[in-house]
Amino acid sequence: MKQNHHNLGLSNEQVVSMYRYMVLARELDKRVWLLNRAGKVPFVISCQGHEATQVGAAFALQPGTDLLCPYYRDFGMALVFGVTPLEIMLSNFAKVGEPSSGGRQMPGHFGSKKLGIFTGSSPVTTQVPHAAGVALASKLRGESSVVLTRFGEGSSNQGDFHEGANFIGVHRLPVVLLCENNKYAISTPISKQVGGESIVARAQGYGLHGEVVDGNNILAVYETIKHAVDRARAGEGPTLVEAQTYRLVPHSSDDDDSLYRSRDEVEAAKAKDPITQIAHYVREEGLLTEDHQERLLKDIQQTVEQVTEQAEKAGYPDVDTALDHVYGS
């Protein structure tokens, strides 16, 4: 990592907290995969490899003021915003107490009114026009909120992205559009998705400021998103950020990624694992010793074990509530 956290205004404690959230997101993700393979949870959309982008971006926001329109991989961002490990596990088991939908929605569809997280839906990129509407309302009310919305490079080819981005640019709304470019739209490589293979190049056409960042470098992500958030809050307009990263596992628990990418390619990406990078940085800076890191990992694994047990024992929603929150004709 070329950046130094002191130069970015981050304290030692904040960087250690970033590291902890990244490891927590990874360990929760790994546990959900095991539960899926054991037949205990139905579906997994993974954040593995995306943790630096998610956590770095979330640390650049102001929870309680800023608003989030996430997408289904955002374990790390949801955790930083205040979603608890237990709530994430309840979501995967679809149990009572799950805050996003009461156990009615697929895992990864985060939502919390009290935390400022706007729920999304399974069709990709619908959160971009949502972010436009939320930001317009905030602007009309004279509020200082900045809205961050996230999406993949594959879904940036959907009409929702283009319509939302155009509206955001025309009205100069306080929005940060964060594209998590992991090189594949499920099985389709970016070379077959995007002419020119650039997402950020689209910014100019919609009147957005554009930035590209190494999505595996959490300090670089923080710096880039912080600059975008500050611009938006100051009334200087929206930003499109393309974070270049890689997913280390299949698209979902129903995907076989060996059909479209080589093991050599995946192993090369694992050598750039964002958690390995931040782990090296905190040791190099003297923020944590190797022993401290091992204890932190054990504490997190114990937390994951506890919330898994709690969620598995929790009850399912009562059948009499099946039609709650469903609109009739």
N, C-alpha and C positions, 0 to 999 in steps of 0.2 A: 504494500500500500504506500503510495507516494504521499498522500495526505497525512497530516498530523492533527489529531483531534483538538489539541490546544489552539491551533490556528483557526479552527472552525468554531471555536467558542464552546466546545463540549468538555465537560468535566470528566475526570477519571471514572467517577461513579456512573455517569451516563453511558460511557463506552462499555463498562462492565455489564450494565443493564441491557444494552443492545446485544451483547454477546449472549447473555442469558436468554433473552427472548428468542434469538435465533435457534439456540439449542433446544429450548422448550418447544418451539414450533416443529423442529425436526423430529424430536422424540415422540410428540403426539402423533405426527404423521406416520412414523414408523409403526407405532402401536395400532393405529387404525388399519394399516395394511395387514398386519397379523390377524386382527379381528375379522377382516374381510375374508382372508384365506381360511379362517376357521369357521366361516359361515355365520358369524355373529352380527356383522353389519353388512348392508347390501351393496355399498358403492363408495369408491374413494376417488377424489380428485386431489392430486398431490401438490404440495408446496416445495418438495425437496429440490434444492438448487435455486429457489427463488427467495430465500429468506433474507438475503442482504437487501434486495430491492424493496421487499415489503417492510421490514423493520426500519431501514434507513429512511424511507419515505414517511412512515408514521411518526418517527421522532422529529421530523421537520414540521409537523403540524401541531396545532394547539388543541388537544382533546378538551371538549367542553365549549369550544368556540368554533373550531373548524368541523367540517362535515365530510362524511365518507360515503361514496357510492362504489362499493367493492365488487369484485367478481369472485368466482368460486374457489380460487386457489389461495385466498388471502388469510391463511391461518395466522401468519406472523403479524400482519397489520391489525387484524381483529384482536389479537392478544394485547398489543400495545394500547389499543383504544379502550380496553377494559373488559373484553369478553374473557371469561375465566376458562381454565382448562376443563373444569367440570361441565360448563355449558357447551363447550365444543364436543365433549364426549357424549353428552346427552343428545346432542343433535345427531351424532352418528348412529346412536341406538334408537332415535326417534321416541324418546321417553318424556314423561311429564317433567316440566321444569325447563325444557328447552326454550330459550327466550325468543328465538327468531320467528318461530311459527307454531309453537306448542306441539312440536313433533310431526307437523304436517308437510314439511318441505324436505327436499333432498338435503343431505349434508353439504356444507359449504355455502349455503344461502344465508349469509349473515344478515342480521337486522336487529337494531336496538334503538328505540326512540330516545331513551335516556342517555345513550352514548353517542348519539348523532350519526348512527349508521343506518343508511337507507337500504331496505331489503331489495334484492334483485330477483330475477327470474331465470329459468334455465336457458331460454333463448339468448345467445351471446350478444353483448354490446348494447342491450336495452338500457344499461345503466348510464350510457353517455347522454341521451336525451333527458334522462332523469336528472343528471347532474346539471344540465342546462337549466331546467325548470327550477330546481332547488336554488341555484345561484342567482337566477333572475329574481326570485322571491326575496332572497337575502339582500340583493342590491336595492330593490324597491323599498325595503323596510329600513334601509340605512344601516344594516348590520355589518360587522367586520369579518364575517365568516368567509373562509375560503373553502371551496369544495374540491376534493380530490376524487377522481374516478379512475378506475383501473380496467384494463382489457388486454387481450393478447393480440399479437400481430396478425393472426389469422382472422380474428373477429373485426379487426380494423378495416376489413374489406366489405363489411356489411353496411347497408344503407343507414342504419342507426348511427354509426360512427360519423358518416359524412354529413348527415342532416344535423346531428348534434354539434359537431365541430363547427359547421358553418354558422349556426345560430349563436354559439358561444363567441365566435370571432366577430360577427356583425355587431353584437351587443356588448362586446368587450367585458365579458362576465368574469368574475373572480374564480376561475376554474383552472386546475392543473390536470391535464389529460396525461395519464401515465401508461404508456404502452409497455407491456412486459414481453419483449421479443425473445421467445425461447426457441426460435428457428423452425418450429413445426406447428401447423394447424392440425392437430391430431397426427395424421400420418403424412400430411402434405408439406414438403419443405418450402421455405420462403421463396426459393427461386421459381417455384410454380404458383406462388400466391400473389406476389407483388412485382409489378414492373419496375425495374431499377433496384429492387430489394431494399428500399429505404422507406421507413415509416415517417421519419421526421421531415423528409422532403415535402410531405403533404402540408406541413404547417404554413408555409408561405401562401398557399392557395386559399387558406381560410383566415388569413390575418392573425395567425398565432405566432408567438415566439417559439423557436424550436431548439431543443438541446438533445444530444446523445450522451449517454453515460454508461460506464462499465457496471452492469447490474450485479456483478459478483463482488464489487468493492463497496462496502456499506458506507464508508466515509465519503466516497465520491457521490453515491446516491444521495446521502444526507445533504451534502453541499449543493448539489444541483436542484433538488426539490425545495430546499430552504430558499434558494434564490428565486425559484418560481413562485413559491408561496408569498414571499415578501413583495414581489412585483405585483401579484394579484391583489394583495391587501392594500397596497399603495395606489391602486387604481390604474396600474400600468398595463393591464390586460392579461389574457390567458396564455398558458404555455403548454406545448406538446413536448413531452419528454419520452424518448425512446431508450429504455433500459435494456441493454443487450445481455441476455443471460441464457440459461439452458436448463431444461428439466432433466433431472438425473434418473427418473423412473418413467414408466409408461404414462401416456396421457391420462389414463384412468385405470381402475381395476378391471375394466372390460377390454383393455387394449393390449395387443402384443407388439411392442415396439421393435422386436427383432425382425419384423417383416419389412421395415422401412429404414432402419439405421443400423450401422455396424456396431459391434461391441467395441472395436477400436475407437470409434468416434465417441461413444459414451465414456469409455475409460479416460480418454483425453480430456473430456469435460470434467470428470471427477477430480482430475489433478488440479483443477481450478475451483474446487468446491468453496463456496463463500464462507462456510463455517471453518474450514481449514485455514482460510486466509485471516479471518478475524481472530481465531485462536492463536495463530502465530503472532499477530500484531499485539494482543494484550500481554503475551509473554515477553515479547521484545521490548515493550514499553514499561515493563515491570509492574503492570496492573494486576496480574494474577500469576502465581507460580503454577507449575505443572500439577502439584499436589492440590492447589486450590481449584484448578480446573476439574480434576478428578472428583473432588468433593461436590462441586457444583453439578456435575453430570449425575452423580449418584442421587443428590437431592431432587433433581428434576425427574429422574427415572422413578424415584419413590412417589413423587407427586402424580406422575402418569399412572402408576400402578394403583394408587388410591382412587383417582377419579374414574378409572376404568371399572374398578370394583363397585363404586357408588352408582355409576351410570347403569351398569349391568343389572344391579339390584333394584333400580328405580322402576316404578310402574309405568305401564303404557297409558296413554290418554283414554279416558272412559269413552265407550262407544257412543254414549248419549251426546257427546260433544262433537261428533263427526261433522255436523252441519254448522257448527259455530263459525262465524266470520265468512260464511259463504252467502253470496247475494243471490236471491231468487227473483224470478220474473213477476 
